[in-house]
Amino acid sequence: MELSDVLFLLVAVCPLSALITVYIAHMYGRRFWPWLLFGFFVPMLSAFVAIGLAMRDARRREAIERQEK
C-alpha cells in the first residue's frame, strides 16, 4: 500500500465508519464511546456487528413479549 492509500483510509473511511457504527449503536441504546472507537479501529466490519447485535436484541424482545402474553 502506498502512503496516499493509507492516508485516505485514515482520513475518510475510518471516521465515516465510526460515525455510521455509533449511529446504529445509539439507536439501539448502546454506549457512544466504545462503539465510536470500535468503528474507527475496525472500519466497515463494526457496522455489521452493530446491526447484528441490534437484530439479536430485537429478537430477544419479541420472545419476551410472546412469553408475557
Secondary structure, 3 states (H helix, E strand, C coil): CCHHHHHHHHHHHHHHHHHHHHHHHHHCCCCHHHHHHHHHHCCCHHHHHHHHHHHHHHHHHHHHHHHHC
